[in-house]
Every structure is written in structure tokens, then in C-alpha cells.
Amino acid sequence: MRRVLMVNFGVFLLFCVGLLSTTLGQVSDDSDTNSTTAVYIVTLKQAPSLHLFQQQEAVTTVREQNHQGSKHGDTSTFTTPKLQPRNMSKSRYWRSRRSAIAQAHDSLLRDALKGEKYIKLYSFHYLINGFAVFVSSQQAEKLSRRSEVANIVLDFSVRTATTYTPQFMGLPKGAWVKEGGYETAGEGIVIGFIDTGIDPTHPSFNGTDASQRQYPIPNHFSGVCEVTPDFPSGSCNRKLVGARHFAQSAITRGIFNSSEDFASPFDGDGHGTHTASIAAGNHGVSAVVSGHNFGSASGIAPRAHISVYKALYKSFGGFAADVVAAIDQAAQDGVDILSLSITPNRRPPGVATFFNPLDMAMLSAVKAGIFVVQAAGNTGPSPKSMSSFSPWIFTVGAATHDRVYSNSITLGNNVTIPGVGLAVPTDEGKMFTMIYAVDALKNKSSAVDKDMYASECQDYDSFDKDLICGKLLICSYSIRFVLGLSTIKQALAVSKNLSAKGVVFYMDPYVLGFQINPTPMDMPGIIIPSPEDSKVLLKYYNSTLERDATTKEIVRFGAVAAVSGGQKANFSDRAPKIMYYSARGPDPQDSFLNDADILKPNLVAPGHSIWGAWSSAATDSTEFEGESFAMMSGTSMAAPHVAGVAALIKQKFRKFSPSAIASALSTTAVTLDNKGEEIMAQRAYANPDQSMTPATPFDMGNGFVNATAALDPGLIFDTSFEDYMSFLCGINGSAPAVFNYTGKNCLLSNATISASDLNLPSITLSRLNNTRTVQRLMKNIAGNETYSVGLVPPFGVLMKASPTQFSIASGETKLLSVTFKAKKNSSIASFGTIKLFGDMGHVVHIPVSVIVKMVSKQ
């Protein structure tokens, strides 16, 4: 099934709330605001610990340079800050500072709310200086008037948007081999996951790999593992190096159910265990489901370490305050990569979508040198459905791979109908009689009256076992299966108890636009996902029934069929293709749907029908309950693929900044499928494969992830934290929001830049008025090389590059200028590309998107 986990948190979802600056701003009519008491996230004007640390480092660096003299030939332009504040929680100084900040928060609350009741949930000190507090709207008004307070935001809601995919991505013969094999892939890199937790007992997270080699200790990491009854001492190891949970906002609201949600890092949902295994699960773990071995599973970076920050829960989702606390803690602990399969429920309001607590916390994380990956969201395929907005976040959409599990049923009239279902076949060379569930009821008239859902095969007592024994039982797949009120698992259990040979599910015509993933079946069976094919099945069945001429009772069931089974994978499918549910660009800059000059998504990766580890207590997908692996789909599954590749890049290039990693991933992405043709994108929910057209950058960003090439990108485009700040200050009317979130006064800024001037590995122009020149600064991280520039201009646009050829030494930088000129007036987006072809084999791909084109009259 496709996963979408609801979350109420204040990170990606600022759109559910109102902003408060010097006065309390207008609050939306979201359900979170119906009561007078709520959770608020308060940001103070004083800088957080990270900013102070980096300021001290900057002063120290200047002093050292003044003492030693500057060094020529420095090639560290595209690297992380000189020193990252690692092991923060182990530092006595920073522990005391954290305590001092928390005390200052307490003092502010006591002073502002003299004698009144309130509950402080968290003190944030590392990425953000602030706190989350449970107060009334009147108390929030008082806090907003305090001179120390910069910003107040209501807590709000968000949602959570591989045995084979490493092979499809070319890792075993490419990226893994180039860097020493899977035995070392990702070693020393810590990936942090903000999700639903983890099942530490799963073999994908053992402290030793398949060769019984222990993992090294990541010295730069200082995280801890919580100990609870359901996450006991010893749950963590050298693989799983950190685990915490954050639920204060939910607990304060009185909606936390400890028996279902687990007040610990343990995963009661399955989503977090699944995503962690995709990125960094151990290599060579057998994926056995319903007694069948579907192959050996591996994460993309199987030797990487995992740290889990549980802030999402099965029963209620999550809340912004908890997610911000999780991000803040992950940064303190020293994670290298942060993976979030989470998106907001709607666009943040205000001057721009970028100004919300989550994106701002992640901007600070990027400043600390952490590469942040986020799922694009499952809100496609309509334009502007993107749920991840900011240029410092690497946004990943979902695509297919070429493995499919095909199943089919052959009828007695030699008609074969395709379907899905990870089922065993019926006996070879034999056909079995079929019987429709309603025709097998003990008392047909009274039973149907009593249970209008009898055709769904959920109740054993309703059926005549003698009629069903040895036959294929036909059951309906209705909207109740989609809602979880009926399940495949229950229908299979009923069928087995009735001694049926197998089960055939036909699709109810009222189930529209729902794509069914292959489902495990421990007996012969199939799900026919097409309503039209379902009609073919039922027409054949009804045509073969023999009835008594007088009573009209069925006296003979004449329909026969054989099920081919769906446990064997087929690898001939054309792939990748962009899934219909994957969110699309252009990137909405604000709630008015104005377009940002930023390309989203950044990339696509495998996200459909992905095998991953499954929690032993997971109840989210009833079909996989009790299994150790599950097959899931969504952009939630795509994001950790890229997090894993980012770990491989970080392992090779330890000094790479987050934007350098993003550049390496982007410029090396592929735009052709495994057949050498254009990647296609599904455009509709219903019959999605019949609606496909060639994918554009608004569907797939730079293209499909290429792990091997990303480890040798040739040229890098880097963007600094200061560049992001100049961009934010350049947004019309943004100065108050920038100051509230970052403490930066835009009026004192020397210069501002537009989004198109950010040094990104793509060029997006939402509005081209006559002529525009855009520049990109490139750095060569390979050997000396000569590049020639190839241009494919968007329709209706003239494009010219300077230089058209250049030589660049190792470590050298070059400036590329590209001039665009509109040829005709048009509001229809068109797309082109810039390709830099190096004589040493590097190819750098820069997609170009131009939306509105205007030509002035002379």
C-alpha cells in the first residue's frame, strides 16, 4: 500500500498556523485552534548555541589567519564549516550552556505569566533558541509582547509521505565496487531518521554484518539510546547508535496512547523501520514473507550508522513542536544526513512557503553541515502539488524500478486476466471450479440481508463449507478494503478455514484511482485491480452457472480457472517512470500559488513497491502484520534511497557541504530509462499507465538518481548559508519573517539575490521578461579537464552561454553565464537543458525551466 502518515507538527506544516510577531497574528481555522489552550512554538531573538559556536569559530579563524597569514591555493570553498560542533552533549561547556538557556526560558515564562498555569514542553537551544509551551491564547498574546520574543507559531499538522533497488541503481557493480564494496559502503556516516521509530530486534539493524564484522564507533556522534520497558538496555549497538522519542506535544493534548503508540523509540507503525532499512539496513538479510524468500535485502549504504528520532505515531501522526525538538537533537548529536519522509498537510501561509518552523530548523541544520533529505509528498500528479519547498532541502519524488511481480488468472474460456498478489500458483496443468461468495452462503437471502458485505469474505460462519471446499472462492474488493474495515488477510483466513483452493478478488466498480500493491498470500490467489477486467471475470462466471428451471437455484458451478501465482519477479519492465502520486512542481512560493524560481523536486528515486524491514509490532498494514518485511510505496520510500547515496558521497568527500552533496546528486542524474528512451510520467490516478507523457523537470527534477556517477561528478555547484539568507531577504516583504526566525536584519544586508541567482545545479525562471542573464559558479573536484557547453533551449526561448568551452584545473573555479531571451509571449512552461561535456568523461546536466515568457513591443 502507499503510505501517508498524518502528523501534527510545527516543522513542515507552518501553513496550519498563524504567525505572531510583536502582536499575536491571525490564526487559521484549523482544528488545532478550536480550543483556547494550545501548544505554541516560541522563538527568541537571542542566537542559538550553534550560531554562537560558529561565531566563535569565525573569530578564532580570523585570529589564526592574521597570525599565520593567509594561504594561497586554498580549495576548500565548497566544504562544510571549518569545525562542526560535534559531541555537543559530551561537552561540559555546552551542557552548562544548554542548562543556562533552559533556565532563561523558565525565567521568561515565570516573569511573563506571573502565577498562571502553563506547561513547557521543550527548550530548544541548538538550532533555534526558543521553547514549546502549552498555554492559552491570552497567555500567548502576553508572550508575544515580550521584547525577548521574536516569533510565536501555533503547533500544526503534517503527514508522512529493498531487496532489489540497489541492483537497479547499479550499486553492486558501480558505487559499492568503486569505494571498496558493500562491506564498507557508508562506514563512519550517521544517518538520522525523523519518523515513527525503529524495531531494534530486526536483523537489518544488527551490530554485526553478514560477515560478523562489528561496526566501528562513529567518534563524531554523541547521541544516546533511551531505555524503556519496550526499548530495553542493549537495544542499540554499533549499527543503531542513537534512539530517542519526542511526544510532549501529543501527551499535553491528552491524545497519546502509550499502549498503541509506545512511549519509546520502538516502532509501533512500521514506517520508520522500513525507511531506515532502505537507506542503511544491513546487507544480505533474507526477506521472507508468508514463508517465501523474496531475496536478500540491503540498504543503499549498508555500513552506515542509524540514529532514530521518533516524532511520529500511528494513532495521531505528530506535532510540529515534537519534530522541531527531534531536528534540534539530531543536529546536537552530530548526524551527517537527516532523512524526513514527512510533508505538511497544506502550504504554509505568509509571505513565502519557506518561512515555517520546520524549514527554518532545517536551514540551521544545513548551516551545521547536515545534508537534509525530504520526501516530495504523495499529492501528485497535478501541477504545484509539491509539499517540500525550500532550496536548502533536497526533495525527492517517487519513481518505479524494473522489477514487477506479475500474477494472472486463466479462465476456462482461455481468457487470461492480469492481476496482483504475492501468491503461490494453483496446481500446474489443473483448473479449479470457481464459486462466488454470495452463492456459497448458508442461507442466501437472510445472510445477505444481515450482512451486505458478505461478498468480502470476512465472516467464516456465513458460508457453506461443503460448497466451497476445493474451489476458488470469488470475493469482492470494495472501498472497505481501502479504508481498512475489511482485509485481504481476513479473507484469506476465512478461505483457508473453509478449505477453499484459493481466492480471487474482483474490483468493486466504486473503487476508483486506487492502485493496489502486490499483497502476500499464503494460498493460491489473485487481486484483479481493473474494474473492466473484473466485469470480464463475473460475466464468464455467470454465463456458466446452471440453474433449476423452477426454483432458479444454482445446481452446477461451471466456471473454472487457474492462478499463475505472483511470487516470481519479472525484470523486463520499462523503468523508471514517475508515479502518479509523486508530488509535482513548479515549486509554490506562497499560498497564492505564485511560482518560485526553484526547481522541485530535486530528483526522483525508487519509491514504488519497495521491500523494507518491518516492525514486529507494526499494525499499519494488516497484510504484513507479523511479517519481518513489507512492500510499501510512496515518496517516503524514495527519500531514504537518496539519503543512502548521500551517505556514500559524504563517506568519500568528508568535507563536502550539504549543497555540494546536492550538486553531485543532481548534475549526474539520468534522464533516460533502461530502454534508452525518455523517462515517462503518469498523469492520472485512474489507469495511470495509459496517461503517460515524457517527464519534465517539474516531474523528476534533474532526473533519476545515479549513485555511481554521483561519486565522481567532476564539477560542483555550491551554495552557502549566507546565499540562502540573501535569497530570503530578497523576497518582497520578508524582512520581518527573516528577523523573527533568524535574527538577521535584512536592512543591514549588503545585497540580496533572487532565487534564480542561487548557485543551484538547475535554472528555473518563473517569469522571463524579454532578457535575463543567470550565472553559475563551478568548481572542479576532479583532475584537469576541458569542457564544451551544449545547449537545448526551451521552446520559445533563445539561449546563449559564455564561455562555450573552457579548461579548468583541479580545485579551480569558473563562472558560467547563460543569457535567456523570450521569442514569444507564452504562459506555458517549456524546458531545456545545459550539458557540460568534459574530455575526461564527465557530463554535467543542468535542467532549464521557463514558465511565463514575455516579449516587449519595440
Rosetta blueprint (number, residue, H / E / L):
1 M L
2 R E
3 R L
4 V L
5 L E
6 M E
7 V E
8 N E
9 F L
10 G L
11 V L
12 F L
13 L L
14 L H
15 F H
16 C H
17 V L
18 G L
19 L E
20 L E
21 S L
22 T L
23 T L
24 L L
25 G L
26 Q L
27 V L
28 S L
29 D L
30 D L
31 S H
32 D H
33 T H
34 N L
35 S L
36 T L
37 T E
38 A E
39 V E
40 Y E
41 I E
42 V E
43 T E
44 L E
45 K L
46 Q L
47 A L
48 P L
49 S H
50 L H
51 H H
52 L H
53 F H
54 Q H
55 Q H
56 Q H
57 E H
58 A H
59 V H
60 T H
61 T H
62 V H
63 R H
64 E H
65 Q H
66 N H
67 H H
68 Q H
69 G L
70 S L
71 K L
72 H L
73 G L
74 D L
75 T L
76 S L
77 T L
78 F L
79 T E
80 T L
81 P L
82 K L
83 L L
84 Q L
85 P L
86 R L
87 N L
88 M H
89 S H
90 K H
91 S L
92 R H
93 Y H
94 W H
95 R H
96 S H
97 R H
98 R H
99 S H
100 A H
101 I H
102 A H
103 Q H
104 A H
105 H H
106 D H
107 S H
108 L H
109 L H
110 R H
111 D H
112 A H
113 L L
114 K L
115 G L
116 E L
117 K L
118 Y L
119 I E
120 K E
121 L E
122 Y E
123 S E
124 F E
125 H L
126 Y L
127 L L
128 I L
129 N L
130 G E
131 F E
132 A E
133 V E
134 F E
135 V E
136 S E
137 S H
138 Q H
139 Q H
140 A H
141 E H
142 K H
143 L H
144 S H
145 R L
146 R L
147 S L
148 E L
149 V E
150 A E
151 N E
152 I E
153 V E
154 L E
155 D L
156 F L
157 S E
158 V E
159 R E
160 T E
161 A L
162 T L
163 T L
164 Y L
165 T H
166 P H
167 Q H
168 F H
169 M L
170 G L
171 L L
172 P L
173 K L
174 G L
175 A H
176 W H
177 V H
178 K H
179 E L
180 G L
181 G L
182 Y L
183 E L
184 T L
185 A L
186 G L
187 E L
188 G L
189 I L
190 V E
191 I E
192 G E
193 F E
194 I E
195 D E
196 T L
197 G L
198 I E
199 D L
200 P L
201 T L
202 H L
203 P H
204 S H
205 F H
206 N L
207 G L
208 T E
209 D L
210 A L
211 S L
212 Q L
213 R L
214 Q E
215 Y L
216 P L
217 I L
218 P L
219 N L
220 H L
221 F L
222 S L
223 G L
224 V L
225 C E
226 E L
227 V L
228 T E
229 P L
230 D L
231 F E
232 P L
233 S L
234 G L
235 S L
236 C L
237 N L
238 R L
239 K L
240 L E
241 V E
242 G E
243 A E
244 R E
245 H E
246 F L
247 A L
248 Q H
249 S H
250 A H
251 I H
252 T H
253 R H
254 G L
255 I L
256 F L
257 N L
258 S H
259 S H
260 E H
261 D H
262 F L
263 A L
264 S L
265 P L
266 F E
267 D L
268 G L
269 D L
270 G L
271 H H
272 G H
273 T H
274 H H
275 T H
276 A H
277 S H
278 I H
279 A H
280 A H
281 G L
282 N L
283 H L
284 G L
285 V E
286 S E
287 A E
288 V E
289 V E
290 S L
291 G L
292 H E
293 N E
294 F E
295 G E
296 S E
297 A E
298 S L
299 G L
300 I L
301 A L
302 P L
303 R L
304 A L
305 H E
306 I E
307 S E
308 V E
309 Y E
310 K E
311 A L
312 L E
313 Y E
314 K L
315 S L
316 F L
317 G E
318 G E
319 F L
320 A H
321 A H
322 D H
323 V H
324 V H
325 A H
326 A H
327 I H
328 D H
329 Q H
330 A H
331 A H
332 Q H
333 D H
334 G L
335 V L
336 D L
337 I E
338 L E
339 S E
340 L E
341 S L
342 I L
343 T E
344 P E
345 N L
346 R L
347 R L
348 P L
349 P L
350 G L
351 V L
352 A L
353 T L
354 F L
355 F L
356 N L
357 P H
358 L H
359 D H
360 M H
361 A H
362 M H
363 L H
364 S H
365 A H
366 V H
367 K H
368 A L
369 G L
370 I L
371 F E
372 V E
373 V E
374 Q E
375 A E
376 A L
377 G L
378 N L
379 T L
380 G L
381 P L
382 S L
383 P L
384 K L
385 S L
386 M L
387 S L
388 S L
389 F L
390 S L
391 P L
392 W L
393 I L
394 F E
395 T E
396 V E
397 G E
398 A E
399 A E
400 T L
401 H L
402 D L
403 R L
404 V E
405 Y E
406 S L
407 N E
408 S E
409 I E
410 T E
411 L E
412 G L
413 N L
414 N L
415 V L
416 T E
417 I E
418 P E
419 G E
420 V E
421 G L
422 L E
423 A L
424 V L
425 P L
426 T L
427 D L
428 E L
429 G L
430 K L
431 M L
432 F E
433 T E
434 M E
435 I E
436 Y E
437 A H
438 V H
439 D H
440 A H
441 L E
442 K L
443 N L
444 K H
445 S H
446 S H
447 A H
448 V H
449 D H
450 K H
451 D L
452 M L
453 Y L
454 A H
455 S H
456 E H
457 C L
458 Q L
459 D L
460 Y H
461 D H
462 S H
463 F E
464 D L
465 K H
466 D H
467 L H
468 I H
469 C L
470 G L
471 K L
472 L E
473 L E
474 I E
475 C E
476 S E
477 Y E
478 S L
479 I H
480 R H
481 F H
482 V H
483 L H
484 G L
485 L L
486 S L
487 T L
488 I H
489 K H
490 Q H
491 A H
492 L H
493 A H
494 V H
495 S H
496 K H
497 N H
498 L L
499 S L
500 A L
501 K L
502 G E
503 V E
504 V E
505 F E
506 Y E
507 M E
508 D L
509 P L
510 Y L
511 V L
512 L L
513 G L
514 F L
515 Q L
516 I L
517 N L
518 P L
519 T L
520 P E
521 M L
522 D L
523 M L
524 P L
525 G E
526 I E
527 I E
528 I E
529 P L
530 S L
531 P H
532 E H
533 D H
534 S H
535 K H
536 V H
537 L H
538 L H
539 K H
540 Y H
541 Y H
542 N H
543 S H
544 T L
545 L L
546 E E
547 R E
548 D L
549 A L
550 T L
551 T L
552 K L
553 E L
554 I E
555 V E
556 R E
557 F L
558 G L
559 A L
560 V E
561 A E
562 A E
563 V E
564 S L
565 G L
566 G L
567 Q L
568 K L
569 A E
570 N E
571 F L
572 S L
573 D L
574 R L
575 A L
576 P L
577 K E
578 I E
579 M L
580 Y L
581 Y L
582 S L
583 A L
584 R L
585 G L
586 P L
587 D L
588 P E
589 Q L
590 D L
591 S L
592 F L
593 L L
594 N L
595 D E
596 A L
597 D L
598 I L
599 L L
600 K L
601 P L
602 N L
603 L E
604 V E
605 A E
606 P E
607 G L
608 H L
609 S L
610 I E
611 W E
612 G E
613 A E
614 W L
615 S L
616 S L
617 A L
618 A L
619 T L
620 D L
621 S L
622 T H
623 E H
624 F H
625 E L
626 G L
627 E L
628 S L
629 F E
630 A E
631 M E
632 M E
633 S E
634 G L
635 T H
636 S H
637 M H
638 A H
639 A H
640 P H
641 H H
642 V H
643 A H
644 G H
645 V H
646 A H
647 A H
648 L H
649 I H
650 K H
651 Q H
652 K H
653 F L
654 R L
655 K L
656 F E
657 S L
658 P H
659 S H
660 A H
661 I H
662 A H
663 S H
664 A H
665 L H
666 S H
667 T H
668 T L
669 A L
670 V E
671 T L
672 L E
673 D L
674 N L
675 K L
676 G L
677 E L
678 E E
679 I L
680 M E
681 A E
682 Q L
683 R L
684 A L
685 Y L
686 A L
687 N L
688 P H
689 D H
690 Q H
691 S L
692 M L
693 T E
694 P E
695 A L
696 T L
697 P H
698 F H
699 D H
700 M H
701 G L
702 N L
703 G L
704 F E
705 V L
706 N L
707 A H
708 T H
709 A H
710 A H
711 L L
712 D L
713 P L
714 G L
715 L E
716 I E
717 F L
718 D L
719 T L
720 S L
721 F H
722 E H
723 D H
724 Y H
725 M H
726 S H
727 F H
728 L H
729 C H
730 G L
731 I L
732 N L
733 G L
734 S L
735 A H
736 P H
737 A H
738 V H
739 F H
740 N H
741 Y H
742 T H
743 G L
744 K L
745 N L
746 C H
747 L H
748 L H
749 S L
750 N L
751 A L
752 T L
753 I L
754 S L
755 A H
756 S H
757 D H
758 L L
759 N L
760 L L
761 P L
762 S L
763 I E
764 T E
765 L E
766 S E
767 R E
768 L E
769 N E
770 N L
771 T E
772 R E
773 T E
774 V E
775 Q E
776 R E
777 L E
778 M E
779 K E
780 N E
781 I L
782 A L
783 G L
784 N L
785 E E
786 T E
787 Y E
788 S E
789 V E
790 G E
791 L E
792 V E
793 P L
794 P L
795 F L
796 G L
797 V E
798 L E
799 M E
800 K E
801 A E
802 S E
803 P L
804 T L
805 Q E
806 F E
807 S E
808 I E
809 A L
810 S L
811 G L
812 E L
813 T E
814 K E
815 L E
816 L E
817 S E
818 V E
819 T E
820 F E
821 K E
822 A E
823 K L
824 K L
825 N L
826 S E
827 S L
828 I L
829 A L
830 S E
831 F E
832 G E
833 T E
834 I E
835 K E
836 L E
837 F E
838 G E
839 D L
840 M L
841 G L
842 H L
843 V E
844 V E
845 H E
846 I E
847 P E
848 V E
849 S E
850 V E
851 I E
852 V E
853 K E
854 M E
855 V L
856 S L
857 K L
858 Q L
